[in-house]
Amino acid sequence: MDKVETLRTRGSFSGVRRRKLAAGAKARPYDPSASLSDPGFVQKAILQALLEGDFDAVIGIYRAHLRVLNRSHTAKSLNVSRQYIHKMLKPGNTPSLRTFAAFMRLLRERVA
């Protein structure tokens, strides 16, 4: 089997159309880490997803909030190892009910 060659120049994205904002349009930057670092927002979002029965959304919000937090402090607060926090960030891993309950308790304490 022959070795595959790579191009020396970058390819162009001819299929992608750029859009321009209308004159006078106001755009503002959005940083999701700002809202995901707010424990009150995360708590409400998780409870809403639980009420709707959307398990994937609950885990997605849980992981997004863990990415924003300091993993060492969070691990200490949840009484788990830092490696466990990193393991929870990987796709396919779900927290135990005990860990999730401790996470929700941590959110409640931070809101109060």
Protein Blocks (a to p, Z undefined) as FASTA:
>chain_A
ZZddddfbdcddfkbccddddehiacddddfklmmmpmklmmmmmmmmmmnopaklmmmm
mmmmmmmpcfklmmmmnopafklmmmmmpghiacdfklmmmmmmmmmmmmZZ
